[in-house]
Amino acid sequence: MLGLAESLQRTVAAITYRPGASVWTGYHAGTSYTEAAHRHKQQLVEECVACVSSPSPPRLVWDLGANDGTFSRIAASTGAQVVSMDMDYAVVERHYRACVTRNETHVLPLVQDLLNPSGGLGWNGDERQGLAERGPADLVIALALIHHLAIGGNVPFEVMTTFLARLGRHLIVEFVPKDDIQVNSMLATREDVFQSYTQGHFEEAFGKRYHIRRVAPIAESRRVLYLMETR
């Protein structure tokens, strides 16, 4: 049995994965933001993390749809342990390798599909906890994610806010309007049946679960950043 385990270990250690290009590997360098907008977004996230860090910094942060981990590193700068999740294998692999190169020990990149999150496993589903049971986090970051859940995954705001509120007390979330290039791209090949996908309805739905602490438009875009706290 020991020999079998050692053989398996050698086999796994010899596996080499070379992540290629994917839809999301060049996201920040693409057309979603201008350089000024991206810098301003980072500044706003830093300010929101600072607000959450008073009087004491968060210990556990979940960055959902984290891509290359730009905002995970901002959260980790407070000393928090950050679980950095994305569904794109190539993005997560590149992020992991960057963490190794930078010797970052406070950021853990993981593959996670929020439309089909990890459930409980083992006997009675209790041996290994599902995603939600592994929280709650002190802070949840959900940037450039809401439109993917609402339009790509057909998840209503009311259902989405219940899920996110369960994951953590504080939330930094970005609303991406319909006239944004990314949403336009998503709707180009399907009928637009998302009449309730508006900023007003977003604020109404999330306001039932959260106190909205800050609303900050992102420069050179129509996107808006929110800082919220569960009621």
VOBA-1610 file (N, C-alpha, C; in pm, whole numbers, padded with zeros to 5 digits, always signed):
BEGIN
Met+00082-00119+00000Met+00000+00000+00000Met+00087+00126+00000Leu+00194+00125+00079Leu+00285+00239+00084Leu+00350+00262-00053Gly+00388+00152-00118Gly+00448+00162-00251Gly+00352+00222-00352Leu+00224+00184-00340Leu+00122+00238-00430Leu+00107+00389-00410Ala+00106+00431-00284Ala+00093+00574-00253Ala+00213+00652-00306Glu+00334+00594-00288Glu+00454+00663-00337Glu+00454+00672-00489Ser+00407+00568-00555Ser+00400+00568-00700Ser+00302+00675-00749Leu+00189+00684-00681Leu+00090+00785-00716Leu+00146+00925-00695Gln+00221+00943-00587Gln+00282+01073-00558Gln+00380+01113-00668Arg+00462+01018-00714Arg+00557+01047-00820Arg+00486+01081-00951Thr+00377+01010-00977Thr+00302+01034-01100Thr+00243+01175-01101Val+00182+01213-00989Val+00122+01346-00979Val+00229+01454-00988Ala+00343+01432-00920Ala+00451+01531-00922Ala+00508+01552-01061Ala+00498+01450-01145Ala+00555+01460-01280Ala+00460+01526-01380Ile+00337+01548-01340Ile+00239+01610-01430Ile+00271+01758-01448Thr+00271+01804-01571Thr+00296+01945-01600Thr+00176+02003-01672Tyr+00125+02113-01619Tyr+00012+02181-01681Tyr+00060+02315-01736Arg+00038+02336-01864Arg+00076+02462-01926Arg-00051+02536-01966Pro-00095+02629-01881Pro-00222+02698-01910Pro-00211+02784-02035Gly-00305+02766-02125Gly-00308+02848-02246Gly-00394+02970-02226Ala-00419+03040-02333Ala-00505+03158-02326Ala-00650+03114-02310Ser-00727+03195-02239Ser-00869+03170-02223Ser-00942+03304-02234Val-01074+03298-02223Val-01153+03421-02234Val-01112+03523-02128Trp-01070+03472-02010Trp-01050+03561-01897Trp-00904+03588-01862Thr-00810+03525-01932Thr-00670+03546-01894Thr-00622+03687-01925Gly-00685+03756-02018Gly-00645+03894-02048Gly-00750+03995-02012Tyr-00833+03962-01913Tyr-00950+04043-01881Tyr-00913+04188-01849His-00818+04208-01755His-00786+04343-01712His-00714+04422-01820Ala-00650+04352-01913Ala-00580+04421-02020Ala-00668+04442-02142Gly-00791+04394-02135Gly-00882+04402-02248Gly-00960+04531-02251Thr-01086+04522-02295Thr-01166+04642-02319Thr-01262+04673-02205Ser-01255+04602-02095Ser-01351+04622-01986Ser-01330+04756-01916Tyr-01205+04800-01903Tyr-01175+04924-01834Tyr-01064+04998-01909Thr-01067+05130-01899Thr-00949+05205-01937Thr-00846+05191-01825Glu-00723+05230-01851Glu-00620+05223-01748Glu-00657+05309-01628Ala-00713+05427-01654Ala-00753+05516-01544Ala-00867+05454-01463Ala-00961+05390-01530Ala-01072+05326-01460Ala-01022+05213-01372His-00928+05134-01423His-00874+05023-01345His-00800+05075-01221Arg-00722+05182-01238Arg-00652+05241-01122Arg-00751+05293-01020His-00857+05360-01068His-00957+05414-00976His-01030+05303-00903Lys-01059+05196-00973Lys-01125+05082-00910Lys-01038+05025-00798Gln-00908+05010-00823Gln-00818+04963-00720Gln-00818+05056-00600Gln-00817+05186-00627Gln-00819+05284-00518Gln-00946+05270-00434Leu-01060+05256-00502Leu-01187+05242-00430Leu-01189+05115-00345Val-01138+05006-00400Val-01133+04881-00323Val-01043+04897-00202Glu-00931+04962-00218Glu-00841+04988-00105Glu-00914+05067+00004Glu-00989+05167-00037Glu-01063+05249+00060Glu-01171+05169+00130Cys-01240+05084+00056Cys-01346+05001+00116Cys-01286+04899+00213Val-01174+04837+00174Val-01107+04743+00264Val-01063+04814+00391Ala-01015+04938+00377Ala-00973+05015+00494Ala-01092+05043+00586Cys-01209+05069+00527Cys-01329+05092+00608Cys-01367+04966+00687Val-01359+04852+00621Val-01391+04726+00687Val-01287+04694+00794Ser-01164+04741+00776Ser-01054+04710+00867Ser-01056+04791+00996Ser-01150+04882+01008Ser-01160+04962+01131Ser-01281+04916+01212Pro-01263+04881+01340Pro-01143+04896+01422Pro-01043+04780+01412Ser-01083+04668+01353Ser-00990+04555+01342Ser-00999+04499+01200Pro-00885+04460+01141Pro-00885+04410+01002Pro-00952+04275+00990Pro-01007+04245+00874Pro-01070+04113+00853Pro-00964+04003+00859Arg-01003+03890+00913Arg-00911+03776+00919Arg-00926+03684+00798Leu-01049+03674+00747Leu-01077+03586+00634Leu-01153+03662+00527Val-01101+03661+00405Val-01164+03729+00292Val-01184+03629+00180Trp-01301+03633+00118Trp-01327+03552+00000Trp-01342+03645-00119Asp-01257+03628-00219Asp-01263+03707-00342Asp-01325+03619-00450Leu-01448+03650-00488Leu-01525+03567-00582Leu-01509+03621-00723Gly-01471+03534-00816Gly-01443+03578-00951Gly-01317+03663-00953Ala-01212+03611-00889Ala-01093+03690-00857Ala-01000+03715-00975Asn-01014+03639-01083Asn-00928+03652-01199Asn-00781+03642-01158Asp-00698+03743-01187Asp-00554+03733-01160Asp-00515+03769-01017Gly-00615+03798-00932Gly-00586+03822-00791Gly-00545+03964-00756Thr-00566+04059-00847Thr-00529+04198-00820Thr-00592+04248-00691Phe-00720+04221-00672Phe-00791+04272-00556Phe-00774+04181-00435Ser-00741+04055-00460Ser-00707+03965-00350Ser-00584+04017-00277Arg-00487+04066-00353Arg-00363+04116-00292Arg-00389+04242-00210Ile-00484+04324-00255Ile-00520+04442-00177Ile-00575+04399-00041Ala-00664+04300-00041Ala-00720+04252+00085Ala-00614+04185+00171Ala-00523+04111+00106Ala-00418+04040+00181Ala-00319+04136+00246Ser-00311+04259+00195Ser-00217+04355+00252Ser-00253+04394+00394Thr-00376+04365+00436Thr-00418+04392+00575Thr-00376+04279+00669Gly-00321+04172+00614Gly-00284+04055+00693Gly-00389+03946+00690Ala-00498+03969+00616Ala-00605+03870+00607Ala-00562+03750+00525Gln-00623+03636+00554Gln-00608+03518+00469Gln-00715+03527+00361Val-00676+03527+00235Val-00768+03549+00125Val-00782+03421+00043Val-00905+03374+00027Val-00933+03263-00064Val-00981+03326-00194Ser-00903+03306-00299Ser-00922+03375-00426Ser-00981+03278-00527Met-01110+03292-00558Met-01182+03191-00636Met-01216+03239-00776Asp-01202+03148-00873Asp-01244+03175-01009Asp-01275+03041-01076Met-01364+03043-01175Met-01402+02917-01240Met-01310+02883-01358Asp-01224+02976-01399Asp-01137+02956-01514Asp-01007+02890-01470Tyr-00984+02767-01516Tyr-00867+02690-01473Tyr-00736+02760-01510Ala-00731+02816-01631Ala-00607+02881-01675Ala-00577+03004-01591Val-00679+03081-01560Val-00661+03200-01476Val-00611+03161-01338Val-00672+03060-01278Val-00634+03018-01144Val-00491+02964-01143Glu-00455+02887-01245Glu-00319+02833-01252Glu-00216+02945-01263Arg-00242+03042-01347Arg-00149+03154-01362Arg-00141+03235-01232His-00254+03252-01167His-00255+03324-01040His-00174+03247-00934Tyr-00194+03116-00929Tyr-00120+03035-00833Tyr+00031+03046-00856Arg+00072+03036-00982Arg+00215+03044-01011Arg+00271+03181-00975Ala+00193+03286-00996Ala+00237+03420-00958Ala+00252+03430-00807Cys+00160+03368-00733Cys+00171+03368-00587Cys+00298+03298-00540Val+00331+03186-00605Val+00453+03113-00571Val+00576+03199-00601Thr+00575+03263-00716Thr+00690+03347-00755Thr+00708+03462-00657Arg+00598+03522-00614Arg+00606+03636-00521Arg+00616+03592-00375Asn+00612+03460-00353Asn+00616+03405-00217Asn+00502+03459-00132Glu+00385+03468-00192Glu+00266+03514-00120Glu+00204+03397-00045Thr+00192+03413+00084Thr+00138+03305+00167Thr-00001+03337+00221His-00053+03456+00192His-00184+03495+00244His-00294+03485+00139Val-00260+03439+00019Val-00359+03426-00088Val-00361+03282-00137Leu-00481+03222-00140Leu-00498+03084-00186Leu-00588+03082-00309Pro-00534+03067-00430Pro-00617+03061-00550Pro-00684+02923-00562Leu-00813+02921-00587Leu-00887+02797-00601Leu-00983+02805-00720Val-01005+02691-00785Val-01108+02683-00889Val-01243+02663-00820Gln-01338+02750-00852Gln-01471+02740-00791Gln-01574+02800-00886Asp-01676+02722-00919Asp-01786+02769-01003Asp-01901+02807-00910Leu-01930+02934-00899Leu-02033+02980-00805Leu-02173+02941-00849Leu-02191+02910-00977Leu-02322+02862-01022Leu-02341+02715-00990Asn-02234+02648-00953Asn-02239+02508-00913Asn-02132+02487-00805Pro-02148+02552-00688Pro-02042+02551-00587Pro-02024+02413-00523Ser-01906+02394-00467Ser-01874+02268-00401Ser-01975+02240-00290Gly-02027+02119-00290Gly-02121+02079-00186Gly-02053+01991-00083Gly-02127+01952+00020Gly-02074+01863+00121Gly-02049+01725+00063Leu-01942+01662+00106Leu-01904+01530+00055Leu-01883+01433+00171Gly-01872+01306+00136Gly-01850+01204+00238Gly-01981+01158+00299Trp-01968+01080+00405Trp-02087+01021+00469Trp-02183+01131+00515Asn-02305+01121+00467Asn-02412+01214+00502Asn-02380+01357+00460Gly-02282+01374+00371Gly-02243+01506+00326Gly-02174+01589+00431Asp-02129+01525+00539Asp-02073+01598+00653Asp-01922+01586+00669Glu-01860+01493+00597Glu-01716+01472+00617Glu-01634+01589+00565Arg-01674+01644+00452Arg-01606+01760+00395Arg-01713+01864+00362Gln-01700+01980+00421Gln-01804+02081+00411Gln-01813+02142+00271Gly-01933+02188+00238Gly-01954+02262+00115Gly-01902+02404+00128Leu-01909+02479+00019Leu-01853+02614+00017Leu-01910+02702+00126Ala-02042+02715+00131Ala-02105+02807+00226Ala-02073+02771+00371Glu-02064+02640+00399Glu-02038+02596+00537Glu-01895+02626+00581Arg-01807+02657+00488Arg-01668+02686+00524Arg-01650+02831+00567Gly-01754+02910+00557Gly-01752+03048+00604Gly-01814+03057+00742Pro-01861+03176+00780Pro-01862+03294+00694Pro-01729+03367+00696Ala-01703+03440+00588Ala-01585+03525+00581Ala-01616+03659+00646Asp-01513+03730+00683Asp-01533+03865+00736Asp-01566+03962+00623Leu-01514+03934+00505Leu-01535+04021+00390Leu-01546+03936+00264Val-01646+03966+00182Val-01662+03902+00052Val-01643+04009-00055Ile-01562+03979-00155Ile-01539+04070-00267Ile-01601+04006-00391Ala-01687+04081-00459Ala-01754+04029-00580Ala-01749+04137-00686Leu-01639+04143-00759Leu-01618+04247-00859Leu-01637+04191-00999Ala-01708+04266-01083Ala-01735+04222-01221Ala-01792+04079-01222Leu-01881+04052-01130Leu-01936+03917-01114Leu-02087+03913-01126Ile-02155+04016-01076Ile-02300+04013-01064Ile-02369+03988-01198His-02319+04051-01306His-02385+04032-01436His-02368+03890-01488His-02258+03824-01451His-02239+03685-01493His-02339+03593-01422Leu-02364+03621-01295Leu-02462+03540-01221Leu-02604+03569-01267Ala-02635+03698-01287Ala-02772+03738-01319Ala-02808+03705-01463Ile-02720+03738-01557Ile-02751+03719-01699Ile-02695+03586-01750Gly-02569+03557-01718Gly-02511+03430-01761Gly-02571+03310-01691Gly-02609+03328-01564Gly-02661+03215-01486Gly-02808+03223-01452Asn-02877+03331-01497Asn-03022+03347-01473Asn-03057+03347-01324Val-02969+03404-01242Val-02994+03410-01098Val-03052+03547-01063Pro-03175+03555-01012Pro-03234+03684-00976Pro-03156+03750-00862Phe-03161+03883-00858Phe-03091+03956-00753Phe-03133+03909-00614Glu-03264+03881-00595Glu-03313+03841-00463Glu-03251+03710-00417Val-03231+03617-00508Val-03168+03489-00475Val-03019+03508-00454Met-02959+03589-00537Met-02816+03615-00530Met-02777+03679-00397Thr-02855+03777-00353Thr-02820+03848-00230Thr-02832+03757-00108Thr-02926+03663-00111Thr-02938+03566-00001Thr-02814+03479+00007Phe-02766+03435-00109Phe-02645+03352-00115Phe-02523+03429-00066Leu-02503+03550-00115Leu-02385+03628-00079Leu-02387+03667+00069Ala-02504+03702+00121Ala-02513+03740+00262Ala-02478+03624+00354Arg-02503+03504+00306Arg-02469+03385+00384Arg-02318+03363+00391Leu-02247+03413+00290Leu-02103+03387+00281Leu-02020+03479+00371Gly-02070+03597+00403Gly-01988+03687+00484Gly-02061+03813+00525Arg-02008+03881+00623Arg-02074+03999+00682Arg-02063+04122+00593His-01943+04152+00544His-01921+04269+00460His-01908+04227+00314Leu-01952+04315+00225Leu-01948+04285+00083Leu-01902+04408+00005Ile-01801+04388-00078Ile-01762+04488-00178Ile-01807+04432-00312Val-01901+04500-00376Val-01963+04444-00496Val-01970+04552-00604Glu-01959+04509-00728Glu-01960+04600-00842Glu-02084+04575-00927Phe-02157+04682-00955Phe-02270+04671-01047Phe-02226+04714-01185Val-02253+04627-01285Val-02217+04653-01423Val-02346+04671-01502Pro-02372+04790-01555Pro-02500+04816-01622Pro-02511+04749-01758Lys-02630+04751-01813Lys-02655+04684-01940Lys-02580+04746-02057Asp-02552+04876-02049Asp-02483+04939-02161Asp-02332+04922-02155Asp-02283+04843-02059Asp-02141+04810-02052Asp-02107+04711-02163Ile-01986+04721-02215Ile-01946+04636-02328Ile-01952+04487-02294Gln-01923+04451-02169Gln-01925+04309-02132Gln-02068+04255-02130Val-02163+04334-02079Val-02302+04290-02077Val-02357+04287-02219Asn-02322+04386-02300Asn-02365+04385-02439Asn-02320+04259-02510Ser-02197+04218-02481Ser-02143+04096-02543Ser-02223+03974-02500Met-02261+03969-02373Met-02337+03855-02322Met-02476+03848-02384Leu-02535+03964-02413Leu-02671+03968-02466Leu-02675+03962-02618Ala-02559+03961-02681Ala-02555+03964-02828Ala-02610+03837-02891Thr-02603+03726-02820Thr-02645+03598-02877Thr-02768+03539-02809Arg-02838+03623-02732Arg-02958+03572-02666Arg-03060+03684-02651Glu-03183+03645-02628Glu-03290+03743-02610Glu-03274+03810-02474Asp-03293+03941-02473Asp-03284+04015-02348Asp-03417+04006-02274Val-03423+03913-02180Val-03543+03896-02098Val-03519+03948-01957Phe-03412+04025-01941Phe-03371+04069-01808Phe-03414+04214-01783Gln-03545+04234-01784Gln-03597+04370-01767Gln-03570+04424-01628Ser-03555+04337-01530Ser-03532+04382-01392Ser-03384+04404-01362Tyr-03299+04383-01465Tyr-03157+04405-01444Tyr-03128+04555-01458Thr-03150+04628-01347Thr-03127+04772-01342Thr-03057+04804-01210Gln-02992+04917-01206Gln-02923+04956-01083Gln-03023+04977-00970Gly-03139+05034-01003Gly-03241+05057-00900Gly-03289+04927-00838His-03316+04827-00922His-03362+04699-00869His-03250+04628-00792Phe-03127+04643-00841Phe-03012+04587-00770Phe-03004+04645-00628Glu-03014+04776-00614Glu-03006+04840-00483Glu-03125+04800-00395Glu-03242+04788-00456Glu-03361+04748-00379Glu-03346+04607-00325Ala-03303+04514-00411Ala-03290+04374-00369Ala-03181+04357-00265Phe-03065+04415-00289Phe-02955+04401-00195Phe-02981+04478-00067Gly-03059+04586-00076Gly-03090+04664+00043Gly-03175+04591+00144Lys-03241+04482+00103Lys-03321+04403+00196Lys-03234+04317+00286Arg-03115+04283+00240Arg-03023+04199+00316Arg-02906+04276+00373Tyr-02876+04391+00312Tyr-02757+04466+00349Tyr-02790+04612+00380His-02711+04672+00468His-02702+04817+00477His-02600+04861+00372Ile-02639+04950+00283Ile-02546+05000+00182Ile-02466+05115+00243Arg-02338+05092+00267Arg-02253+05188+00337Arg-02189+05290+00244Arg-02162+05251+00120Arg-02096+05342+00029Arg-02133+05307-00114Val-02153+05411-00196Val-02179+05395-00339Val-02078+05484-00412Ala-01995+05425-00497Ala-01888+05500-00562Ala-01879+05465-00710Pro-01916+05558-00798Pro-01898+05534-00942Pro-01750+05520-00976Ile-01719+05430-01069Ile-01582+05409-01114Ile-01554+05503-01231Ala-01445+05577-01222Ala-01410+05676-01323Ala-01404+05615-01463Glu-01443+05695-01561Glu-01436+05656-01702Glu-01511+05527-01732Ser-01618+05503-01658Ser-01703+05387-01684Ser-01841+05418-01626Arg-01935+05331-01652Arg-02068+05344-01592Arg-02087+05242-01479Arg-01978+05176-01443Arg-01983+05078-01335Arg-01980+05148-01199Val-02038+05081-01100Val-02049+05140-00967Val-02004+05039-00863Leu-01925+05086-00767Leu-01875+05001-00659Leu-01955+05030-00531Tyr-01991+04922-00460Tyr-02068+04934-00337Tyr-01994+04867-00222Leu-02007+04926-00105Leu-01965+04862+00020Leu-02091+04839+00102Met-02113+04714+00141Met-02234+04677+00213Met-02201+04596+00338Glu-02295+04596+00431Glu-02282+04516+00554Glu-02416+04450+00582Thr-02415+04322+00617Thr-02540+04250+00638Thr-02620+04311+00752Arg-02751+04305+00737Arg-02842+04360+00840Arg-02849+04265+00959
//
